[in-house]
């Protein structure tokens, strides 16, 4: 079949070559991925986004070249066909041309449909979210893979169901791509507390509020920074909900999201770390109580213009997937699993000294510093341990570097210190943002910081010397290290944020 002469121009020819090559690349990569079951973020990007974009551009260039050629001929005064071509199906030549055009069009539509479908799923994949901007997103992607939600797709929490939020996420993604290319991204990446979808539309699709698990047993292992790395265990019964499951959310920690109760607050710091104003509303009776922080009361501007936010899951569970463990916690975990030998004297102490005294400029320098500090500590101060337990020292170095690499990211300045976790109260104020005995109402009621509101202590102490509670009772917390003035003088985070 002879092609029209108008196609004989550089733009149309270039467009045709681009379209054919792009189609060949798409088919090759698609078939290759099916046969080998291999691929990745960049392969998907080429197969379903870049190559189809060039295919469409090539197809657009073909008629564009024809248009410019005809317009150029007219300007020169050369003859150009102005009448529309007549399609006569009685002629075999016309029927073949129409059939060829339809088959090619159907093939392109079919390929485009598959490409669009695969492009949609590719942009919704974890690899697209975490690996495309691998340097910038490495902290979030790494911590996500080590989190309790590692098998939940990123988009199920960050986007959720529905076309509206999908479009919003892709539009915001365009600016994020620009920020990465232009290197305008902040370090660390700020938590998008003001643009997250409400938890009832995401979290509660899996975590049904009325069917929360009842009270749970939590066992924690801690190791002291002494010569023996003394183990200190504490077993807690977390009062998640009511003792009697028929009472639902009438009691316990999850009382805050009881459907018959509404808890509102105002944020003074724009990061939800300081909550000087809290309001409780009983939706069944209409009773309302307003609490204000007696030491840091809300100012007039906040009361007049501040946003009143209804408390939901994310206000406490603000790090459900991207969990940055503190140096104390990730070292304790490695000691508990013996990836850092707990029989190696002083290892907890030197590990904490390194984590809290050094400024790491990069991950590579951190590895060097960790190794040098640990080896020099034992070689210079405890040569007998260095000579006798060198293999354990090497194992400790390897374990601490692995823990560091999964939780601290110097380039992005991302770590436990950049992202406070609102669950608990030891390292961050968390619960104590409201439950601090300072939030009082006009009639004298107080938001209590009584430990037993959220948990009871069933057992605590060192192995073999445990203090155990009687049935259905709670022990009084015993701090493993004696403190001047006792542990009730201030908030836990006053010391534990930067001490061990």
C-alpha positions in Angstrom: 0.0 0.0 0.0 1.4 3.3 -1.1 1.6 6.0 1.6 0.5 9.6 0.9 3.3 11.9 -0.3 2.4 14.4 2.5 4.0 11.9 5.0 7.3 12.4 3.2 8.7 15.1 5.6 11.3 15.0 8.3 8.9 15.7 11.2 6.5 12.8 10.2 9.3 10.4 9.5 11.0 11.2 12.9 7.6 10.8 14.6 7.0 7.5 12.9 10.4 6.2 13.9 9.9 7.4 17.5 6.5 5.7 17.7 7.8 2.4 16.3 10.9 2.3 18.5 8.9 3.2 21.6 6.4 0.5 20.8 9.2 -2.0 20.4 10.7 -1.0 23.7 7.3 -1.3 25.5 6.7 -4.8 24.0 10.2 -6.0 24.7 10.3 -4.8 28.4 6.7 -6.1 29.0 7.5 -9.6 27.5 10.9 -9.6 29.3 9.2 -8.9 32.7 6.6 -11.7 32.1 9.2 -14.3 31.1 11.9 -13.5 33.7 9.6 -12.1 36.4 12.2 -9.4 37.0 12.0 -5.7 37.0 12.0 -2.8 39.3 11.0 0.8 39.8 13.0 2.1 36.9 12.0 -0.7 34.5 8.3 0.1 35.3 8.9 3.8 34.8 10.3 3.2 31.3 7.7 0.5 30.3 4.5 2.2 31.5 5.3 5.9 31.6 8.3 7.2 29.6 8.0 4.9 26.6 4.2 5.3 26.2 4.7 9.1 26.5 7.2 9.0 23.6 4.9 6.7 21.6 2.1 9.2 21.9 4.5 12.1 21.1 5.6 10.3 18.0 2.0 9.7 16.8 1.3 13.4 17.3 4.3 14.4 15.3 3.1 12.4 12.2 0.0 14.5 11.4 1.8 17.6 12.7 4.5 17.1 10.0 1.8 16.6 7.4 0.2 19.9 8.4 3.4 21.9 8.2 4.3 20.3 4.8 0.9 21.3 3.3 1.1 24.8 4.8 4.6 25.2 3.4 3.5 24.1 -0.1 0.6 26.6 0.0 2.9 29.5 0.9 5.1 28.6 -2.1 2.0 28.6 -4.3 2.4 24.9 -5.1 -0.7 22.8 -5.8 -2.1 21.1 -2.8 -5.2 18.9 -2.5 -7.9 20.8 -0.7 -10.8 18.4 -1.1 -11.4 15.7 1.5 -10.6 12.2 0.2 -13.6 10.1 -0.6 -13.9 6.7 1.0 -15.5 4.2 -1.5 -15.9 0.8 0.1 -16.8 -0.7 -3.3 -13.1 -0.4 -4.1 -10.8 -3.1 -2.8 -8.0 -0.6 -2.3 -10.2 1.5 0.0 -11.4 -1.4 1.9 -7.9 -2.7 2.6 -6.8 0.8 3.6 -9.7 1.1 6.0 -9.2 -2.4 7.4 -5.5 -1.6 7.9 -6.3 1.6 9.7 -8.8 0.0 12.0 -6.5 -2.9 12.9 -3.7 -0.5 13.7 -6.0 1.7 15.7 -7.4 -1.3 17.7 -3.9 -2.5 18.4 -2.8 0.9 19.6 -6.0 1.2 21.7 -5.4 -2.2 23.2 -1.8 -1.4 24.0 -2.8 1.9 25.4 -5.4 0.3 27.7 -2.9 -2.2 29.0 -0.3 0.6 29.4 -2.8 2.8 31.3 -3.9 0.0 33.5 -0.3 -0.9 34.3 0.8 2.7 34.7 -2.0 3.2 37.3 -0.9 0.2 39.3 2.8 1.1 38.9 2.2 4.6 40.4 0.3 2.9 43.2 3.1 0.5 44.0 5.5 0.6 47.0 8.5 0.6 44.6 7.2 3.7 42.9 6.7 5.5 46.3 9.9 4.3 47.9 12.5 3.7 45.2 12.0 6.3 42.5 13.5 9.1 44.7 15.7 6.6 46.5 18.0 9.1 48.2 15.2 11.4 49.5 12.8 8.7 50.4 15.3 6.1 51.7 14.6 6.9 55.4 10.8 6.5 55.0 11.1 3.4 52.8 13.6 1.7 55.1 11.6 2.3 58.3 8.4 1.3 56.5 9.9 -2.1 55.6 10.8 -2.7 59.2 7.4 -1.6 60.6 4.3 -3.5 61.6 2.6 -2.3 58.4 5.3 -3.5 56.0 2.7 -5.6 54.1 0.3 -2.7 53.8 0.7 -0.8 50.5 1.8 2.9 51.0 -1.2 4.2 49.1 -3.7 2.4 51.4 -2.7 4.8 54.1 -1.4 7.9 52.3 -4.2 7.9 49.6 -7.0 5.5 50.4 -9.9 4.7 48.2 -11.6 7.0 45.7 -10.6 8.9 42.6 -10.6 12.3 44.4 -7.7 11.5 46.7 -5.9 9.7 43.9 -5.9 12.8 41.8 -4.9 15.0 44.7 -2.0 12.7 45.5 -0.7 12.8 41.9 -1.0 16.5 41.7 0.9 17.0 44.9 3.4 14.4 43.5 4.2 16.7 40.6 5.5 19.3 43.0 7.4 16.6 44.9 9.1 15.5 41.6 10.0 19.1 40.9 11.4 19.5 44.5 13.6 16.5 44.0 14.9 17.6 40.6 15.5 21.1 41.8 16.8 19.9 45.2 14.3 22.1 47.0 13.2 19.3 49.4 13.6 19.9 53.2 15.9 17.8 55.3 14.3 16.0 57.0 11.1 15.7 55.1 8.3 17.2 57.2 5.5 15.0 58.4 2.4 16.1 56.4 0.2 16.4 59.5 -2.1 18.9 57.9 -2.7 17.1 54.6 -3.3 13.5 55.8 -6.6 11.9 55.0 -8.7 11.4 58.2 -8.0 8.1 59.9 -11.6 7.1 59.7 -11.2 6.9 55.9 -8.0 5.0 55.9 -6.9 3.3 59.2 -10.4 2.3 60.2 -10.9 0.4 56.9 -8.9 -2.4 58.6 -8.9 -1.4 62.3 -12.6 -1.4 63.1 -13.0 0.8 66.2 -15.9 -1.1 67.8 -13.9 -4.4 67.5 -10.5 -3.4 69.0 -8.7 -6.1 70.8 -9.1 -6.1 74.6 -6.3 -5.5 77.1 -2.9 -6.7 76.0 0.3 -7.9 77.7 3.4 -6.0 76.7 6.9 -7.3 77.7 9.8 -5.0 77.4 13.5 -5.8 77.8 15.9 -3.0 78.7 19.6 -3.1 79.4 21.4 -0.6 81.7 24.5 1.3 80.7 26.7 -0.4 83.3 29.6 -2.8 83.1 27.4 -5.9 83.1 24.7 -4.5 80.7 22.2 -5.5 83.4 18.9 -6.6 82.0 15.8 -4.9 83.4 12.5 -6.2 82.3 9.0 -4.8 82.7 5.7 -6.5 82.0 2.7 -4.3 81.4 -1.0 -4.9 81.0 -2.1 -2.3 78.5 -5.7 -1.2 79.3 -6.6 -0.8 75.6 -10.3 -1.0 76.1 -12.8 -2.2 78.7 -12.3 -5.4 80.8 -15.7 -6.5 79.6 -15.8 -6.5 75.8 -19.5 -5.8 75.9 -18.8 -2.3 77.2 -16.8 -1.6 74.0 -14.9 1.7 74.1 -16.5 3.0 77.4 -13.1 2.6 79.2 -9.4 2.2 78.5 -7.0 4.0 76.1 -9.3 3.8 73.1 -12.0 5.6 75.1 -10.7 8.8 73.3 -12.4 7.6 70.0 -15.6 6.4 71.6 -18.4 7.3 69.2 -20.4 8.9 72.0 -17.5 11.1 73.0 -15.7 13.9 71.1 -12.3 15.2 72.1 -11.1 18.4 70.5 -7.8 20.3 70.9 -5.8 23.3 69.7 -2.2 23.1 68.7 0.1 25.9 69.8 3.2 24.6 68.0 1.8 23.7 64.6 3.3 20.2 65.0 0.9 18.9 67.6 3.5 18.7 70.3 2.0 21.4 72.5 -1.7 21.2 73.2 -2.7 24.0 75.7 -6.4 23.7 75.0 -8.5 20.5 75.2 -12.3 20.1 75.0 -14.3 17.1 76.0 -17.9 16.7 74.7 -20.3 14.0 75.7 -22.4 13.6 72.6 -25.1 11.7 74.4 -25.7 14.3 77.1 -24.2 17.4 75.6 -21.9 18.0 78.6 -18.8 20.0 77.7 -15.6 20.5 79.7 -12.8 22.8 78.5 -9.3 22.2 79.9 -6.4 24.6 79.6 -2.7 24.2 80.5 -2.2 26.1 83.7 1.6 26.5 83.1 1.4 27.3 79.4 -2.1 28.6 78.8 -3.4 29.4 75.2 -3.0 33.0 74.2 -5.8 35.2 72.9 -4.7 34.8 69.2 -4.8 31.0 69.5 -8.2 31.0 71.1 -9.6 33.4 68.4 -8.0 32.0 65.3 -6.6 28.5 66.2 -7.9 25.4 64.4 -10.0 23.1 66.5 -9.1 19.6 65.5 -11.1 16.5 66.5 -8.8 13.8 68.0 -8.5 10.7 65.9 -6.2 7.7 65.6 -3.3 9.6 64.1 -3.0 12.0 67.1 -1.6 9.2 69.1 -0.6 6.6 66.5 1.3 9.2 64.5 4.2 6.8 63.5 2.3 3.7 62.6 4.6 2.7 59.7 7.7 4.9 59.6 9.1 4.0 63.0 12.5 5.5 63.9 13.7 3.7 66.9 15.7 5.7 69.5 19.3 4.7 70.2 18.2 3.1 73.5 15.5 1.0 71.8 17.5 -0.2 68.8 20.5 -1.1 71.0 18.2 -2.9 73.4 16.7 -4.9 70.6 20.1 -5.9 69.3 21.2 -6.9 72.8 18.0 -8.9 73.4 18.6 -10.9 70.2 22.3 -11.1 71.0 23.2 -9.5 67.6 25.2 -7.2 70.0 26.6 -9.7 72.6 25.2 -8.8 76.0 28.1 -10.7 77.6 30.5 -8.0 76.2 31.1 -5.7 79.2 30.3 -2.0 78.8 28.9 -2.4 75.3 25.6 -0.6 76.1 27.5 2.3 77.7 29.9 2.8 74.8 27.1 2.4 72.2 25.1 5.1 73.9 28.1 7.4 74.3 28.7 7.2 70.5 25.0 7.7 69.6 24.6 10.8 71.8 28.0 12.4 71.5 28.9 12.1 67.8 27.6 14.2 64.9 27.4 11.9 61.8 27.8 13.7 58.5 27.1 10.6 56.4 26.3 6.9 56.7 29.8 6.0 55.6 31.5 8.2 58.2 29.1 6.8 60.8 30.3 3.3 60.1 33.9 4.3 60.5 33.3 6.3 63.7 31.3 3.4 65.3 34.0 0.9 64.6 36.9 3.2 65.6 35.2 4.3 68.9 34.2 0.8 70.0 37.6 -0.8 69.1 39.6 2.1 70.7 37.5 2.0 73.8 38.3 -1.6 74.5 41.9 -1.5 73.3 42.8 1.6 75.4 40.6 1.2 78.5 40.0 -2.6 78.7 42.9 -4.3 76.8 42.2 -7.6 78.5 38.6 -7.6 77.1 40.0 -6.5 73.7 42.4 -9.5 73.6 39.9 -12.0 75.0 36.7 -11.0 73.3 37.7 -9.6 69.9 35.2 -11.7 68.0 32.4 -10.4 70.2 33.6 -6.8 69.7 33.5 -7.3 65.9 30.0 -8.7 66.3 28.9 -5.7 68.4 30.3 -3.3 65.8 28.4 -5.1 63.0 25.1 -5.2 65.1 25.3 -1.5 66.0 26.0 -0.4 62.4 23.0 -2.4 61.2 20.8 -0.9 63.8 22.1 2.6 63.0 21.6 2.1 59.3 17.9 1.2 59.8 17.0 4.1 62.0 19.4 7.1 61.5 19.9 8.7 58.1 22.5 11.6 58.2 22.0 12.9 54.7 18.3 13.6 55.2 18.8 14.4 58.9 16.1 11.9 59.6 16.1 10.1 62.9 14.1 9.5 66.1 14.9 13.1 67.2 13.3 14.5 64.0 10.1 12.5 64.3 8.5 12.3 67.8 6.3 9.3 68.5 3.2 10.1 70.5 2.6 6.6 71.7 3.8 6.4 75.3 5.6 9.0 77.3 9.2 7.8 78.0 11.2 9.5 75.3 8.6 12.0 74.0 5.8 13.7 75.9 3.2 11.7 73.9 0.4 11.0 76.4 1.7 13.8 78.6 0.9 16.4 76.1 -2.6 16.3 77.8 -2.2 13.9 80.7 0.2 16.0 82.7 -1.8 17.1 85.8 -1.6 20.7 84.4 -4.7 20.7 82.1 -7.5 22.0 84.4 -11.1 23.1 83.9 -12.8 26.1 85.5 -14.5 23.9 88.1 -11.1 22.3 89.1 -11.2 19.0 87.2 -7.8 17.8 86.0 -6.6 15.6 83.1 -4.7 13.1 85.3 -1.3 11.6 84.6 -2.0 8.6 86.8 0.0 5.7 85.2 -2.8 3.2 86.0 -5.2 4.9 83.6 -3.4 3.3 80.7 -1.5 0.3 82.1 -0.7 -1.7 85.1 2.7 -3.1 86.0 2.5 -6.9 86.5 6.2 -7.7 86.8 9.5 -5.7 86.9 13.2 -6.2 87.8 16.1 -8.2 86.7 15.8 -11.9 85.7 15.6 -14.1 88.7 14.8 -11.2 91.0 11.5 -10.1 89.6 8.9 -8.2 91.6 5.5 -9.7 90.8 2.1 -8.2 91.3 -0.7 -10.0 93.0 -3.7 -11.0 90.9 -5.6 -8.0 89.4 -3.3 -5.5 91.2 -0.5 -3.2 89.9 3.0 -2.7 91.2 4.3 0.8 91.7 6.8 1.7 89.1 10.4 1.2 90.3 13.0 3.1 88.3 16.0 0.8 87.6 18.5 3.6 88.5 18.1 5.6 91.7 17.3 9.2 90.9 17.9 12.2 93.1 14.4 13.4 94.1 12.7 10.4 92.5 11.3 9.9 89.1 8.1 11.8 89.8 9.9 15.2 89.9 9.5 15.8 86.2 8.3 14.2 83.0 10.1 11.1 81.6 11.1 12.8 78.4 13.0 15.5 80.3 15.8 12.9 80.8 15.2 10.1 78.4 15.0 12.3 75.3 18.8 12.6 75.3 20.0 10.4 78.1 20.1 6.6 78.5 
